[in-house]
Structure formats: C-alpha cells, structure tokens
Amino acid sequence: MTDGILHKPKRIVFNGKTQTLREWATETGLSLSCISSRVGYGWAPHEILTRPALGKNPIATKNKRRIATDLAEENKRLRDALFTIKIASACSSSRDVARAALQVKP
C-alpha cells in the first residue's frame, strides 16, 4: 500500500532529451533492470545509455550461435554414421560395416 504517496519515475537527460528509465530501455534495447542498476551505481548518463550490456556483445553472441550450429551439425553427422553402421551391421559382414562407416561424409 502506498499510503497516498505516488512514486515519481526517475528520469535521465541525455543529448537534450529527458525520458524515464522505462522509455530509455525501450529506445536503447537495454533492459530496465540494467539501466536502473547503472543509475544506482552512479554511472554518467552517456555511459548508462551507450555502453552495451554484458552478454549482449554481438561478436560473442555470433560466436555462441556458430558454436551451437557446429555442434548440431557434428551431432547430426555422428547420428547418421551410427545409423549407417547399424544398418550395415544388420545386413553385412564386419568388413562391409567398416566400409559403410568410412563412406559417411565428414
């Protein structure tokens, strides 16, 4: 209960523009909690609104996606190889199994 006291939203002035933290969050793409934390730590307005959030580094994000894609492709290749070995072993001699496993594309 507020006891009749309304909370006035905090505002930041940056480049001649005054907005609430929520409005800056929408405009910059930073989370409201990130901006609020930076205000609480006493950061300057230009640092609050222009420094990227940790974990939002586009290069790191791109690398994580690439690694995940590479792992998924490797996983598929290994599953295909295992499937080929199972099929070959059900149908042929051990020499044919080895030959079939080697024919799976890397």
Long-range contacts (C-beta under 8 A, 24 or more apart in sequence): 10-36, 10-39, 12-39, 12-45, 12-48, 12-49, 13-45, 14-45, 14-46, 14-48, 14-49, 24-48, 24-49, 77-104, 77-105, 77-106, 80-104
